[in-house]
């Protein structure tokens, strides 16, 4: 009996010891769980969107990223195989059409198309500049084309069209009698719902094959139009650059599939049912646009596609505002574009057998003596009446005369130029994917002054900024910033009223308060700028221009695209509302007393020899890190180190993994995590900077409580540091082995007792 008792006791001790080891092993992975769960919170980062624009993953997630045009990650292969399966349009009537028997008489028949693109709200004619919608109808009646088509960006542009969110333009286009149009990026400028509303407003199809929201096509991809006994398969396609060329809020959940894959898939569906393919592409030919998103690339790929080698293909393009006066022909394809702002109407003539392919422009000068259509003139006049009523509303009371006359804004800094640039800079703090560093706008775009001591209406503001230019942001190297200001100050030096200054130049830049430019008029053009200073919000001071840094420069779309000779600019850009809206919103709350001075304080003439660059304080970086330094005294490490020997208090420590960190969090009063989370740029940079381990441990302590406010980088740091410090030897991980040890001793005691009893 005694032997049995001893044997049972031994078995009990052994099982308890083994179970203790298993408990320890089972507990250990729980230290990893929080880190893996936190890491999954990184999925919503905007970088994922760059691949969405051109991959089949796009319809499954949101689009607010602005990085699509700047990355080269997208491939046509991944899209071309899957994009067709994602198309769920209800407008597939084309597939039910009976195949057309194309006769030789049909193939020889001549087709004429009139086409427009990037009208941008030009309802009314402007002599020498704009044809106007009433004359478009007159030209159509004269030419009697087979088709009348548009390639997008029709509704937004001038304030006259903007105030009705493009609805007056829709009425005018209906009156002209268009057969179809595609969707441009600026069709979303008045919000997604308004972009959908155009489908109801227009009495002709608005189409696009590559726009999806939440995995579903939001426009019909194509339409079949039969004219003169010919069936035309008309397919629309929209630039994926829309992701950054309208406000992100307008396209939440919207994705843009690969253009080539989308168009090719739709052509395959229509093949055998139509006599000719017409692609309405809002893609453009800008070299700054990713190659696979350009209409020229699309045309070349379609021309090389053997499936369509016997088909006649016409691409009518928009977006880049390019005048392709005589078209671009490649085999069986013809690509044409008219420019912008109704300066031209395009005319394409071709035969289905390809024996004739011709493109030309009907220019504004050609329409000078034409009389506009009466019905459309009535629509335009009604729009003007409503617009004048709307713009008579007071925006703010202006206490300061703001100088905007030509001889001033094109030659020197003015307070009106300062106010406009400040409005742009303020918008850029939150309106783009990245905060703007400073803003500039060309003086030639400012066309009137604003009187002081009077109520200012929206109409007054539109007189100042009448062109409907849009606020834009581009990335510019420090070297090109220098070149930009050299160009701005390159006009000839003249003497007026006994004073020496620059001659009038529309490219003279008015600048925001975050930049200072010093120049010397005695130097030759191209060598006048001797000092450029940019305000650094982290250091809270102006610092010299860094030639190697990339700056986020806010400007208008005209200058951003290289207008006024700014060839050093260009490239991918984000866009926002029209400048008149940005400026009006700013004036409603601005402190106008800052604009009472007329002295140059931003663009300053001087003497290079006497210039003293700003001294960058070496103390400032430490002050910007104050929230971090207050979190990382050596004492924050000490509680962690004192906990390790404190294994004698295991019953408490095994249940208090959170409290073991509380000494650290208790030393994080208010200033610890909140400044870090409110100043996200600082926290996002922490993994790069050489921080002390104590600080990095503390940051995730708040992450565990409020992970949605923490930096994903910080959560990685927490997991890594936990492993480095040998966390499995303390806390709940050491509790199970110690408990097993205690049971082992208890078992030994039982054996001893039995033996003694024996």
Buried (B, 14 or more C-beta within 10 A) or exposed (E): EEEEBBEEBBEBBEEBBEBBEEBBEEBBEEBEEBBEEBEEBBEEEBEBBBBBBBBBBBBEBBBBBBBBBBBEEBEBEBBBEBBBEBBEBEEEEBEEBEEBEBEEEBBEBEBBBBBBBBBBBBBBBBEEEBBBBBBBBBBBEEBEBBBBBBBBBBBBBBBBBBBBBBBBBBBBBBBBEBBBBBBBBBBBBBBBEBBBBBBEBBEBBBBBBBBBBEEEBBBBBBBBBEEEEBBBBBBBBBBBBBBBBBBBEBBEBBBBBBBBBBBBBBBEBBBEBBBBBBBBBBBBBBEBBBEBBBBBBBBBBBBEBEEBEEBBBBBBBBBBBBBBBEBBBBBBBBBBBBBBBBBBBBBBBBBBBBEEBBBBBBBBEBBEEBEBBEBBBEBBEEBBEEBEEBBEEEBBEBEBBBBBEBEBBBBBBBBBBBBBBBBBBBBBEEBBBEBBBBBBBBBBBBBBBBEBEEEBBBBBBBBBBBBBBBBBBBBBBBBBBBBBBBBBBBBEBEEEEEEEBBEBBBBBBBBBBBBBBBBBEEBEEEEBBBBBBBBBEBBEBBBBBBEEEEBBBBBBBBBBBBBBBBEBBBBBBBBBBBBBBBBBBBBEEBEBEBBEEEEBEBBBBBEBEEEEBBEEEEEBEEEBBEBBEBBBEEEBBEBBEEBBEBBEEBEEBBEBBEEBBEBBBEBBEEEBBBBBBEBEEBBBBBBEEEBBBBBBBBBBBBBBEEBEBBBBBBBBBBBBBBEEBEBBEBBBBBBBBBBBEEBBEEBEEBBEEBEEEE
